[in-house]
């Protein structure tokens, strides 16, 4: 698990670095930076459960902002536009769908760490 957590930490740092060109870089660098910190803590099996739950709740609530864009993307004829650089300039919902996907990845990892924190707590 240490290798997986290390790779996740590097991945989230990479995500944060890619946000430098984003229209709202500060919030996304913080989102991915926090995730990277949680991944580093997980390397040492340190899971601050209250912070994990609070962060998960915040990310879920923030992801709801992007649901309309995800619905628009899903209803569009060209779903592969999500991975096209030019498409995000043409359709705003592409950017919203990408941001939702980023938050979804964060939420999945956070839920995994919440479950893991309960297992580690019962073992110790």
Buried (B, 14 or more C-beta within 10 A) or exposed (E): EEEEBBEBBEBBBEBBEBBEEBEEEEEBBEBBBBBBBBBBBBBEBEBEBEBBBEBBEBBBEBBEEBEEBBEBBEEBEEEEBBEEEEBBEEBEBBBBBBBBBBBBBBBEBBBBBBEBBEEBEEEE
